Amino acid sequence: MNRRDFLLTGAAAGTLAVADTWTPAFARPRSKLRLGMIGTGLRGQSLMGSLLGRGDVEMVALCDIEPIMLARAVAAVEKAGQATPRTFGADGDVHAYRRLLELDNLDGVIIATPWEWHAPMAIDAMQAKVPVGCEVVAGITLQDHWDVLRTQQETGTPYMLLENVCYRRDVMAALNMARQGVFGELVHLQGGYQHDLRGVKFNSGHPDEPYGSGVEFGDKGWSEARWRTRHSIERNGDLYPSHGIGPCAHLANVNRGNRFTRINSFASKARGLHDYLVDKAGPDHPNAKLKFAHGDVVTTQIACANGETILLQLDVSLPRPYSLDFRVQGTEGLWMDVNNGVHIEGKSPPHKWDDAQEWFAKYDHPLWKKHAETAAGAGHGGMDWFVLNGFVEALKIGDPMPIDIYDAVTWSAITPLSEQSIAGGFETLDFPDFTEGKWKARKPIFALDSGY
Ligand SMILES: NC(=O)c1ccc[n+]([C@@H]2O[C@H](COP(=O)([O-])OP(=O)(O)OC[C@H]3O[C@@H](n4cnc5c(N)ncnc54)[C@H](O)[C@@H]3O)[C@@H](O)[C@H]2O)c1
């Protein structure tokens, strides 16, 4: 029995509630998809590279309000030998994407715009019955998350959060180990986003120099410096939780027999971005006078109904090498990402680390074994290929989205909750149950079990 049959049979028999966000109307098997993309900036173009490399996707419509980015994306489609796509937004109309959604030949749309646009664009797309693959995050406010969820439930339009780190090879091997009980019963998980973004949040504004080229942002900046920096000035919280929490939530079976119950966040003082600007431009540059609300290191703790704790850290404004800092710890042992170490009691030398790669080679996830060659060369070490493959294949055969609406809103709502916690003096808050009780009956079936 394949995954879809299993889901349908289970749902029909009333034994599973996993298919509850899936509408059979979209289950028309198709061999090829016609996709649109809203936001053809650096991320959109990179995702499109993976999509254009497949034989089963045609990019038929693109929307961006920045003509340079739009033109580059059109050129990429043409270079791949596909017909020139319809374009929208070159006139600067921020709502031009709605005209794209009116096209009658779209099988789905990828949203890769600034965060504040994700919820309104996804809601409009779902209302127009255009399936959505949305870049992280799902929304800004807690209300956004409920609105995205309700729209999905009311329209039945497929929605997937394109959380690529869930597909990282070591993360999937660790999940495979956890599923096979190698770590024993899981007790504690860690993850985060620890990436020096100072040179992303400020640049020269030149379209060919998006990284580390200057100290401008907003209208004078380019790409993420145009919009992301403002969030550091105005907001304090874990603004980018899904790369860390996605894998942890999979490991802990969140929304499928488990759920987040309580959350708090602590934020350090903000020094990194100010010091960077003074260092680069001197104390008299106007941007050296900026005040940043966003603490340099934001630490979030989450409790789960089944007794696990999860720790997330956002650390993007200080000098540091990249690390998502995963830790998967159970009654029999643990994996720690940062030292590339696995220790399993009775198998590893006492009180010593094994090289994690030895374990990961043995427990390489079947999906990676199957697709490693195809994914090689795609963005972020291949995981971008996997997340798009999940979206495309599920849409083609009418499967439920591999990372579904409950995952999306649960992971992404950490942001407004952490802002609320910090604003309230690092208060511990109840975590909303977006499944409204369904988490108890939903079974642990994910993306990673799909077979594609
Ligand atoms: N999953 C990942 O690994 C990953 C990596 C990078 C970025 N991202 C996410 O992708 C998204 C885009 O990031 P980016 O780096 O490409 O930023 P970017 O600034 O390079 O691209 C965003 C594009 O959206 C366009 N845009 C803004 N408002 C618009 C509107 N109303 N209509 C149409 N287009 C509009 C901009 O002109 C810009 O070209 C963000 O949400 C970011 O967090 C995810």
Ligand as a Chemical Component Dictionary entry (heavy atoms), coordinates in Angstrom:
data_LIG
# 
_chem_comp.id                   LIG 
_chem_comp.type                 NON-POLYMER 
_chem_comp.pdbx_formal_charge   0 
_chem_comp.three_letter_code    LIG 
# 
loop_
_chem_comp_atom.comp_id 
_chem_comp_atom.atom_id 
_chem_comp_atom.alt_atom_id 
_chem_comp_atom.type_symbol 
_chem_comp_atom.charge 
_chem_comp_atom.model_Cartn_x 
_chem_comp_atom.model_Cartn_y 
_chem_comp_atom.model_Cartn_z 
_chem_comp_atom.pdbx_ordinal 
LIG N1  N1  N 0  14.761 28.510 3.157  1  
LIG C1  C1  C 0  15.914 29.147 2.970  2  
LIG O1  O1  O 0  16.986 28.578 3.085  3  
LIG C2  C2  C 0  15.891 30.590 2.588  4  
LIG C3  C3  C 0  17.062 31.225 2.137  5  
LIG C4  C4  C 0  16.987 32.571 1.775  6  
LIG C5  C5  C 0  15.780 33.242 1.865  7  
LIG N2  N2  N 1  14.671 32.607 2.312  8  
LIG C6  C6  C 0  13.375 33.299 2.400  9  
LIG O2  O2  O 0  12.949 33.631 1.087  10 
LIG C7  C7  C 0  12.244 34.863 1.096  11 
LIG C8  C8  C 0  12.871 35.825 0.085  12 
LIG O3  O3  O 0  14.204 36.109 0.472  13 
LIG P1  P1  P 0  15.282 36.639 -0.562 14 
LIG O4  O4  O 0  16.609 36.367 0.031  15 
LIG O5  O5  O -1 15.019 36.134 -1.920 16 
LIG O6  O6  O 0  14.996 38.205 -0.527 17 
LIG P2  P2  P 0  15.099 39.204 -1.768 18 
LIG O7  O7  O 0  14.916 40.563 -1.213 19 
LIG O8  O8  O 0  16.337 38.927 -2.566 20 
LIG O9  O9  O 0  13.838 38.811 -2.660 21 
LIG C9  C9  C 0  12.534 39.157 -2.346 22 
LIG C10 C10 C 0  11.880 39.660 -3.619 23 
LIG O10 O10 O 0  10.502 39.904 -3.360 24 
LIG C11 C11 C 0  10.155 41.052 -4.135 25 
LIG N3  N3  N 0  8.921  41.642 -3.604 26 
LIG C12 C12 C 0  8.767  42.409 -2.490 27 
LIG N4  N4  N 0  7.480  42.766 -2.352 28 
LIG C13 C13 C 0  6.819  42.228 -3.403 29 
LIG C14 C14 C 0  5.452  42.260 -3.816 30 
LIG N5  N5  N 0  4.510  42.905 -3.137 31 
LIG N6  N6  N 0  5.125  41.611 -4.953 32 
LIG C15 C15 C 0  6.071  40.943 -5.687 33 
LIG N7  N7  N 0  7.369  40.899 -5.338 34 
LIG C16 C16 C 0  7.731  41.522 -4.203 35 
LIG C17 C17 C 0  11.365 41.949 -4.019 36 
LIG O11 O11 O 0  11.387 42.927 -5.037 37 
LIG C18 C18 C 0  12.502 40.968 -4.101 38 
LIG O12 O12 O 0  12.996 40.810 -5.418 39 
LIG C19 C19 C 0  12.295 35.341 2.536  40 
LIG O13 O13 O 0  11.132 34.954 3.176  41 
LIG C20 C20 C 0  13.467 34.628 3.128  42 
LIG O14 O14 O 0  13.380 34.464 4.507  43 
LIG C21 C21 C 0  14.702 31.288 2.667  44 
# 
loop_
_chem_comp_bond.comp_id 
_chem_comp_bond.atom_id_1 
_chem_comp_bond.atom_id_2 
_chem_comp_bond.value_order 
_chem_comp_bond.pdbx_ordinal 
LIG N1  C1  SING 1  
LIG C1  O1  DOUB 2  
LIG C1  C2  SING 3  
LIG C2  C3  SING 4  
LIG C2  C21 DOUB 5  
LIG C3  C4  DOUB 6  
LIG C4  C5  SING 7  
LIG C5  N2  DOUB 8  
LIG N2  C6  SING 9  
LIG N2  C21 SING 10 
LIG C6  O2  SING 11 
LIG C6  C20 SING 12 
LIG O2  C7  SING 13 
LIG C7  C8  SING 14 
LIG C7  C19 SING 15 
LIG C8  O3  SING 16 
LIG O3  P1  SING 17 
LIG P1  O4  DOUB 18 
LIG P1  O5  SING 19 
LIG P1  O6  SING 20 
LIG O6  P2  SING 21 
LIG P2  O7  DOUB 22 
LIG P2  O8  SING 23 
LIG P2  O9  SING 24 
LIG O9  C9  SING 25 
LIG C9  C10 SING 26 
LIG C10 O10 SING 27 
LIG C10 C18 SING 28 
LIG O10 C11 SING 29 
LIG C11 N3  SING 30 
LIG C11 C17 SING 31 
LIG N3  C12 SING 32 
LIG N3  C16 SING 33 
LIG C12 N4  DOUB 34 
LIG N4  C13 SING 35 
LIG C13 C14 SING 36 
LIG C13 C16 DOUB 37 
LIG C14 N5  SING 38 
LIG C14 N6  DOUB 39 
LIG N6  C15 SING 40 
LIG C15 N7  DOUB 41 
LIG N7  C16 SING 42 
LIG C17 O11 SING 43 
LIG C17 C18 SING 44 
LIG C18 O12 SING 45 
LIG C19 O13 SING 46 
LIG C19 C20 SING 47 
LIG C20 O14 SING 48 
# 
